[in-house]
Amino acid sequence: MERPSSNKFRPQEDEGPRYDMEVVVDAMDEGSGAGGGVANFFSGYALFKGEKLPFDAIAYGRIGGQNVSPILKDETVKRLSELGIDIEAFTGQLQRRLVEGEITVQTPEGAVPPGLDH
């Protein structure tokens, strides 16, 4: 199913093949940079076809909105290649899920979830 563009003047882009994945974030830093943290580094995995495919990512942004840049681990790139997966399309869909918050955040037992630590 294609997603409608939020900008009616921008043509719909073909994202290539669609990959059904669940995205889990399992480690996150406290933020870095001036002004209370401009960027956050975190790691997690995409659950795809029953396999955990690890990634690291950096989330940043203020002016112009938020963005997330996922970096696939070497082992993930290797496994996706073995499966014949379009790595660019997979990474783009992973990025979209991270930006749009379509994720599960796992916190260590006893830890307070982000945003509830006030």
CYANA upper distance limits for C-alpha pairs under 8 A (distance plus 0.5 A):
  4 PRO  CA     12 GLN  CA      7.56
  5 SER  CA     10 ARG  CA      7.52
  5 SER  CA     11 PRO  CA      7.99
  5 SER  CA     12 GLN  CA      6.51
 15 GLU  CA     89 ALA  CA      6.80
 15 GLU  CA     92 GLY  CA      8.47
 16 GLY  CA     89 ALA  CA      6.61
 17 PRO  CA     86 ASP  CA      8.07
 17 PRO  CA     89 ALA  CA      7.36
 18 ARG  CA     89 ALA  CA      8.28
 18 ARG  CA     90 PHE  CA      8.33
 18 ARG  CA     93 GLN  CA      8.31
 19 TYR  CA     48 PHE  CA      8.39
 19 TYR  CA     90 PHE  CA      7.12
 19 TYR  CA     93 GLN  CA      8.00
 20 ASP  CA     48 PHE  CA      7.23
 21 MET  CA     46 ALA  CA      6.57
 21 MET  CA     47 LEU  CA      5.97
 21 MET  CA     48 PHE  CA      5.35
 21 MET  CA     49 LYS  CA      8.18
 22 GLU  CA     46 ALA  CA      6.11
 22 GLU  CA     47 LEU  CA      5.51
 22 GLU  CA     48 PHE  CA      7.32
 22 GLU  CA    103 ILE  CA      7.52
 22 GLU  CA    104 THR  CA      8.46
 23 VAL  CA     44 GLY  CA      7.97
 23 VAL  CA     45 TYR  CA      6.55
 23 VAL  CA     46 ALA  CA      5.06
 23 VAL  CA     47 LEU  CA      6.76
 23 VAL  CA     94 LEU  CA      7.91
 23 VAL  CA     97 ARG  CA      7.89
 23 VAL  CA     98 LEU  CA      8.20
 23 VAL  CA    102 GLU  CA      7.69
 23 VAL  CA    103 ILE  CA      5.44
 23 VAL  CA    104 THR  CA      6.77
 24 VAL  CA     44 GLY  CA      5.91
 24 VAL  CA     45 TYR  CA      5.93
 24 VAL  CA     46 ALA  CA      6.77
 24 VAL  CA     47 LEU  CA      8.11
 24 VAL  CA    103 ILE  CA      6.12
 24 VAL  CA    104 THR  CA      5.23
 24 VAL  CA    105 VAL  CA      6.30
 24 VAL  CA    106 GLN  CA      7.50
 25 VAL  CA     42 PHE  CA      7.62
 25 VAL  CA     43 SER  CA      6.35
 25 VAL  CA     44 GLY  CA      4.65
 25 VAL  CA     45 TYR  CA      7.13
 25 VAL  CA    103 ILE  CA      7.52
 25 VAL  CA    104 THR  CA      6.71
 25 VAL  CA    105 VAL  CA      5.30
 25 VAL  CA    106 GLN  CA      6.64
 26 ASP  CA     42 PHE  CA      8.19
 26 ASP  CA     43 SER  CA      6.65
 26 ASP  CA     44 GLY  CA      5.51
 26 ASP  CA     45 TYR  CA      8.39
 26 ASP  CA    105 VAL  CA      6.56
 26 ASP  CA    106 GLN  CA      5.41
 26 ASP  CA    107 THR  CA      7.00
 27 ALA  CA     42 PHE  CA      5.91
 27 ALA  CA     43 SER  CA      5.78
 27 ALA  CA     44 GLY  CA      7.09
 27 ALA  CA    106 GLN  CA      8.22
 27 ALA  CA    107 THR  CA      8.10
 28 MET  CA     40 ASN  CA      7.68
 28 MET  CA     41 PHE  CA      6.49
 28 MET  CA     42 PHE  CA      4.68
 28 MET  CA     43 SER  CA      7.08
 29 ASP  CA     40 ASN  CA      6.59
 29 ASP  CA     41 PHE  CA      6.16
 29 ASP  CA     42 PHE  CA      6.74
 30 GLU  CA     37 GLY  CA      8.41
 30 GLU  CA     40 ASN  CA      7.25
 31 GLY  CA     36 GLY  CA      8.10
 31 GLY  CA     37 GLY  CA      5.22
 31 GLY  CA     38 VAL  CA      7.32
 31 GLY  CA     39 ALA  CA      6.04
 31 GLY  CA     40 ASN  CA      4.97
 31 GLY  CA     41 PHE  CA      7.54
 32 SER  CA     36 GLY  CA      7.85
 32 SER  CA     37 GLY  CA      4.94
 32 SER  CA     38 VAL  CA      6.51
 32 SER  CA     39 ALA  CA      6.06
 32 SER  CA     40 ASN  CA      6.96
 33 GLY  CA     37 GLY  CA      5.28
 33 GLY  CA     38 VAL  CA      5.67
 33 GLY  CA     39 ALA  CA      7.10
 34 ALA  CA     38 VAL  CA      7.12
 38 VAL  CA     60 TYR  CA      6.31
 38 VAL  CA     61 GLY  CA      7.02
 38 VAL  CA     62 ARG  CA      8.01
 39 ALA  CA     58 ILE  CA      7.07
 39 ALA  CA     59 ALA  CA      5.98
 39 ALA  CA     60 TYR  CA      4.88
 39 ALA  CA     61 GLY  CA      7.66
 40 ASN  CA     58 ILE  CA      6.12
 40 ASN  CA     59 ALA  CA      5.64
 40 ASN  CA     60 TYR  CA      7.03
 41 PHE  CA     56 ASP  CA      7.99
 41 PHE  CA     57 ALA  CA      6.31
 41 PHE  CA     58 ILE  CA      5.03
 41 PHE  CA     59 ALA  CA      6.92
 42 PHE  CA     56 ASP  CA      6.39
 42 PHE  CA     57 ALA  CA      5.90
 42 PHE  CA     58 ILE  CA      6.87
 42 PHE  CA     59 ALA  CA      8.48
 43 SER  CA     54 PRO  CA      7.98
 43 SER  CA     55 PHE  CA      6.26
 43 SER  CA     56 ASP  CA      4.73
 43 SER  CA     57 ALA  CA      6.44
 44 GLY  CA     54 PRO  CA      6.22
 44 GLY  CA     55 PHE  CA      6.11
 44 GLY  CA     56 ASP  CA      6.98
 45 TYR  CA     52 LYS  CA      6.23
 45 TYR  CA     53 LEU  CA      5.54
 45 TYR  CA     54 PRO  CA      4.52
 45 TYR  CA     55 PHE  CA      6.06
 46 ALA  CA     51 GLU  CA      8.39
 46 ALA  CA     52 LYS  CA      6.25
 46 ALA  CA     53 LEU  CA      5.58
 46 ALA  CA     54 PRO  CA      6.91
 46 ALA  CA     55 PHE  CA      8.17
 46 ALA  CA     94 LEU  CA      8.14
 47 LEU  CA     51 GLU  CA      5.97
 47 LEU  CA     52 LYS  CA      5.25
 47 LEU  CA     53 LEU  CA      6.80
 48 PHE  CA     52 LYS  CA      7.11
 48 PHE  CA     53 LEU  CA      7.70
 53 LEU  CA     75 GLU  CA      8.37
 53 LEU  CA     76 THR  CA      5.75
 54 PRO  CA     72 LEU  CA      7.18
 54 PRO  CA     73 LYS  CA      6.52
 54 PRO  CA     75 GLU  CA      8.42
 54 PRO  CA     76 THR  CA      6.69
 55 PHE  CA     70 PRO  CA      7.07
 55 PHE  CA     71 ILE  CA      6.11
 55 PHE  CA     72 LEU  CA      4.97
 55 PHE  CA     73 LYS  CA      5.75
 55 PHE  CA     76 THR  CA      8.04
 56 ASP  CA     70 PRO  CA      6.35
 56 ASP  CA     71 ILE  CA      5.66
 56 ASP  CA     72 LEU  CA      6.95
 56 ASP  CA     73 LYS  CA      7.63
 57 ALA  CA     68 VAL  CA      7.21
 57 ALA  CA     69 SER  CA      5.93
 57 ALA  CA     70 PRO  CA      4.64
 57 ALA  CA     71 ILE  CA      6.11
 58 ILE  CA     68 VAL  CA      6.16
 58 ILE  CA     69 SER  CA      5.85
 58 ILE  CA     70 PRO  CA      7.09
 59 ALA  CA     66 GLN  CA      7.82
 59 ALA  CA     67 ASN  CA      6.30
 59 ALA  CA     68 VAL  CA      4.75
 59 ALA  CA     69 SER  CA      6.93
 60 TYR  CA     66 GLN  CA      6.43
 60 TYR  CA     67 ASN  CA      6.07
 60 TYR  CA     68 VAL  CA      6.81
 61 GLY  CA     65 GLY  CA      6.15
 61 GLY  CA     66 GLN  CA      4.97
 61 GLY  CA     67 ASN  CA      6.44
 62 ARG  CA     66 GLN  CA      6.70
 66 GLN  CA     99 VAL  CA      7.63
 67 ASN  CA     99 VAL  CA      6.53
 68 VAL  CA     95 GLN  CA      6.75
 68 VAL  CA     98 LEU  CA      7.13
 68 VAL  CA     99 VAL  CA      6.42
 69 SER  CA     95 GLN  CA      6.99
 70 PRO  CA     91 THR  CA      7.57
 70 PRO  CA     94 LEU  CA      7.89
 70 PRO  CA     95 GLN  CA      6.61
 72 LEU  CA     76 THR  CA      6.49
 72 LEU  CA     77 VAL  CA      6.84
 72 LEU  CA     91 THR  CA      8.11
 73 LYS  CA     77 VAL  CA      6.94
 74 ASP  CA     78 LYS  CA      6.68
 75 GLU  CA     79 ARG  CA      6.65
 76 THR  CA     80 LEU  CA      6.56
 77 VAL  CA     81 SER  CA      6.58
 77 VAL  CA     87 ILE  CA      7.59
 78 LYS  CA     82 GLU  CA      6.77
 79 ARG  CA     83 LEU  CA      6.80
 80 LEU  CA     84 GLY  CA      6.74
 80 LEU  CA     85 ILE  CA      5.70
 80 LEU  CA     86 ASP  CA      8.17
 80 LEU  CA     87 ILE  CA      7.21
 81 SER  CA     85 ILE  CA      6.33
 81 SER  CA     86 ASP  CA      8.23
 81 SER  CA     87 ILE  CA      7.87
 85 ILE  CA     90 PHE  CA      7.84
 86 ASP  CA     90 PHE  CA      6.62
 87 ILE  CA     91 THR  CA      6.50
 88 GLU  CA     92 GLY  CA      6.61
 89 ALA  CA     93 GLN  CA      6.69
 90 PHE  CA     94 LEU  CA      6.66
 91 THR  CA     95 GLN  CA      6.58
 92 GLY  CA     96 ARG  CA      6.73
 93 GLN  CA     97 ARG  CA      6.79
 94 LEU  CA     98 LEU  CA      6.80
 95 GLN  CA     99 VAL  CA      6.64
 96 ARG  CA    100 GLU  CA      6.50
 97 ARG  CA    101 GLY  CA      6.39
 97 ARG  CA    102 GLU  CA      5.29
 97 ARG  CA    103 ILE  CA      7.19
 98 LEU  CA    102 GLU  CA      6.64
 98 LEU  CA    103 ILE  CA      6.94
107 THR  CA    111 ALA  CA      6.68
107 THR  CA    112 VAL  CA      7.95
107 THR  CA    113 PRO  CA      6.75
112 VAL  CA    116 LEU  CA      6.94
112 VAL  CA    117 ASP  CA      6.50
113 PRO  CA    117 ASP  CA      7.50
